[in-house]
Amino acid sequence: MKKKLISKLLFTVVLFTANLKIAQAQFYLKQAIIANGGIFEFSTPYSDRATVGSYNPLTNTYQVFDTIQVESVQDVVIDTNYAYVAAQDSIVKYNLTTLQREATAYFPAVKKLELHDNYLMVGKWYGTGDYFEVFNKSNLQSIFSISQVNQTVNGMVMLGDTMYVAYNIKGTIDLYPPFGIYADSIGKLAAIHVPSQTFVRDIILGPNAAGAGKSFVFNNAVYTLCNETNYLFKYTPSNNQIDSFNIGIEKYIQLHNNMLYGEFASGIGVYNLSTNTLLSTPSLNFNFVAGAYDFVNNRFYFTNTDYSTNGILYSVNETNGNVIDSINVGISCEAIALQHLINTGVENDFVEKLNFNIYPNPVINSLNIQLLEDAELMVYDFNGNLILNEKINSTLYQINTERWQSGIYILKITTQNDVQTFKIIKN
């Protein structure tokens, strides 16, 4: 009994004399990055080129910060302070602080980009050569490619040590003769073992997965949207189970925590992945080419274009569908991504109500949390995605951070009487 009392007193003294700095943190939307393909032209001389621009939500202003010497863009993704643009035959990396190019890689017929840790996964639309390749996101140097992926890549994701690539077995009907663009008939996922850089197998999803495309990970499962059937497929690697949901989703907008925002048959809505239910009958209808969701301000950002004379960016209220702002951007504005950052303030004052300790910070492999009471832990990555949610009652709790990507995370601790947020740095 005496030892327990002394231990608790020492623990309390450590907590109250450590003078811990509490990082009060919140996300904010810094900018929207829009990639524009320009006027659709089918023969030389070309009079327009692709552009990349930034929309500032505070000033409601838009600026073009780069021109790419191609006639189309296919995708844009953001990783904290960097953006990657897929532009016809190239991948371009930008520093979003300076809005300057940092690297370029040649990749003909590029269609899709996805990021995970230090990997930039790249998928091809058509042509010869391997349709799937992995680059180092820092310098855009090729790491490896997979020859077994031999059709248009529409989605990519990584779970554990495996990458899953969504593509399709083609049918026999040429949709746009004589270009050889055939209708998808059966969707599948290619499983690629990353440590050995080898193709493992194809996971056949079936005919209801025709148009298998945008993929993402939730709760240790791989989800794939199929835009030809409007099905959502779920593949669970732990038991090799395939589930499908006929939810009528036509276009992906964004995933935030367990909420999938998209365009459904009856309008723009939200699908709860935890309960596999559409939250309500979508009532918001908006004609758009590309979209993204601002989870901080509960707004949608949509682009629309006629491909020949103008392109417009709209900021739309999620609740009532009212247009908050609209501004002219580039023509053929077919790709958009939002840069959410963390605004932190550090409080140096002694806080008597603090009853937990967190170490080490920065962290490498394991984060320790000491508690004197029950709490709920939530960890968010730098893009605002919830990656951990646990209720704990132990005096010492450890979080395995080995698989975390290097960068800044937000740890939120909720107890019966208090809520605190901390900035965690992963080296």
GIKA-V903934 format. One record per residue. N is the residue number from 1. SS is DSSP state (H for helix, E for strand, L for the rest). BURIAL is # if it has 16 or more other ideal C-beta (glycine too) atoms within 10 Angstrom, else .. Layout:
BEGIN
N_SS_BURIAL, N_SS_BURIAL
END
This chain:
BEGIN
1_L_., 2_H_., 3_H_., 4_H_., 5_H_., 6_H_., 7_H_., 8_H_., 9_H_., 10_H_., 11_H_#, 12_H_., 13_H_., 14_H_., 15_H_#, 16_H_., 17_H_., 18_L_., 19_L_., 20_L_#, 21_L_., 22_E_#, 23_E_#, 24_E_., 25_E_#, 26_E_., 27_E_#, 28_E_., 29_E_#, 30_E_#, 31_E_#, 32_E_#, 33_E_#, 34_E_#, 35_E_#, 36_E_#, 37_L_#, 38_L_#, 39_L_#, 40_L_., 41_L_., 42_L_., 43_L_., 44_L_., 45_L_., 46_L_., 47_L_., 48_L_#, 49_L_#, 50_E_#, 51_E_#, 52_E_#, 53_E_#, 54_E_#, 55_E_#, 56_E_., 57_L_#, 58_L_., 59_L_., 60_L_., 61_E_., 62_E_#, 63_E_., 64_E_., 65_E_., 66_E_#, 67_E_., 68_E_#, 69_L_., 70_L_#, 71_L_#, 72_L_#, 73_L_#, 74_L_#, 75_E_#, 76_E_#, 77_E_#, 78_E_#, 79_E_#, 80_L_#, 81_L_., 82_E_#, 83_E_#, 84_E_#, 85_E_#, 86_E_#, 87_E_#, 88_L_#, 89_L_#, 90_E_#, 91_E_#, 92_E_#, 93_E_#, 94_E_#, 95_E_., 96_L_#, 97_L_., 98_L_., 99_L_#, 100_E_., 101_E_., 102_E_., 103_E_#, 104_E_., 105_E_#, 106_E_., 107_L_#, 108_L_., 109_L_#, 110_E_#, 111_E_#, 112_E_#, 113_E_#, 114_E_#, 115_E_#, 116_E_#, 117_L_., 118_L_., 119_E_#, 120_E_#, 121_E_#, 122_E_#, 123_E_#, 124_E_#, 125_L_#, 126_L_., 127_L_., 128_L_., 129_L_., 130_L_., 131_L_#, 132_E_#, 133_E_#, 134_E_#, 135_E_#, 136_E_., 137_L_#, 138_L_., 139_L_., 140_L_#, 141_L_., 142_E_., 143_E_., 144_E_., 145_E_#, 146_E_#, 147_L_., 148_L_., 149_L_#, 150_L_., 151_L_#, 152_L_#, 153_L_#, 154_L_#, 155_E_#, 156_E_#, 157_E_#, 158_E_#, 159_E_#, 160_L_., 161_L_., 162_E_#, 163_E_#, 164_E_#, 165_E_#, 166_E_#, 167_E_#, 168_E_#, 169_E_#, 170_E_#, 171_E_., 172_E_., 173_E_., 174_E_., 175_L_., 176_L_., 177_L_., 178_L_., 179_L_., 180_L_., 181_L_., 182_E_#, 183_E_., 184_E_#, 185_E_#, 186_E_#, 187_E_#, 188_E_#, 189_E_#, 190_E_#, 191_E_#, 192_E_#, 193_E_., 194_L_#, 195_L_., 196_L_., 197_L_., 198_E_., 199_E_#, 200_E_., 201_E_., 202_E_., 203_E_#, 204_E_., 205_E_#, 206_E_#, 207_H_#, 208_H_#, 209_H_#, 210_L_#, 211_L_#, 212_E_#, 213_E_#, 214_E_#, 215_E_#, 216_E_#, 217_E_., 218_E_#, 219_L_., 220_L_., 221_E_#, 222_E_#, 223_E_#, 224_E_#, 225_E_#, 226_E_#, 227_L_#, 228_L_#, 229_L_#, 230_L_#, 231_E_#, 232_E_#, 233_E_#, 234_E_#, 235_E_#, 236_E_., 237_L_., 238_L_., 239_L_., 240_L_., 241_E_., 242_E_., 243_E_., 244_E_#, 245_E_#, 246_L_., 247_L_#, 248_L_#, 249_E_#, 250_E_., 251_E_#, 252_E_#, 253_E_#, 254_E_#, 255_E_#, 256_E_#, 257_L_#, 258_L_., 259_E_#, 260_E_#, 261_E_#, 262_E_#, 263_E_#, 264_E_#, 265_L_., 266_L_., 267_E_., 268_E_#, 269_E_#, 270_E_#, 271_E_#, 272_E_., 273_L_#, 274_L_., 275_L_., 276_L_., 277_E_., 278_E_#, 279_L_., 280_L_., 281_L_., 282_L_#, 283_L_., 284_E_#, 285_L_., 286_L_., 287_L_., 288_L_#, 289_L_#, 290_E_#, 291_E_#, 292_E_#, 293_E_#, 294_E_#, 295_L_#, 296_L_., 297_L_., 298_L_., 299_E_#, 300_E_#, 301_E_#, 302_E_#, 303_E_#, 304_E_#, 305_E_#, 306_L_., 307_L_., 308_L_., 309_L_., 310_L_., 311_E_#, 312_E_#, 313_E_#, 314_E_#, 315_E_#, 316_E_#, 317_E_., 318_L_#, 319_L_., 320_L_., 321_L_., 322_L_., 323_E_., 324_E_., 325_E_., 326_E_., 327_E_., 328_E_., 329_E_#, 330_L_#, 331_L_#, 332_L_#, 333_E_#, 334_E_#, 335_E_#, 336_E_#, 337_E_#, 338_E_#, 339_E_#, 340_E_#, 341_E_#, 342_E_#, 343_E_., 344_E_., 345_E_., 346_E_., 347_E_., 348_L_., 349_L_., 350_L_., 351_L_#, 352_L_., 353_L_., 354_L_#, 355_L_#, 356_E_#, 357_E_#, 358_E_#, 359_E_., 360_L_., 361_L_#, 362_L_., 363_E_#, 364_L_., 365_L_., 366_E_., 367_E_#, 368_E_., 369_E_#, 370_E_#, 371_E_#, 372_L_., 373_L_., 374_L_., 375_E_#, 376_E_., 377_E_#, 378_E_#, 379_E_#, 380_E_#, 381_L_#, 382_L_#, 383_L_#, 384_L_#, 385_L_., 386_E_., 387_E_., 388_E_., 389_E_., 390_E_., 391_E_., 392_E_., 393_L_., 394_L_., 395_L_., 396_E_., 397_E_#, 398_E_., 399_E_#, 400_E_., 401_L_#, 402_L_., 403_L_., 404_L_#, 405_L_#, 406_L_., 407_E_., 408_E_#, 409_E_#, 410_E_#, 411_E_#, 412_E_#, 413_E_#, 414_E_., 415_L_#, 416_L_., 417_L_., 418_L_., 419_E_., 420_E_#, 421_E_#, 422_E_#, 423_E_#, 424_E_#, 425_E_., 426_E_#, 427_L_.
END
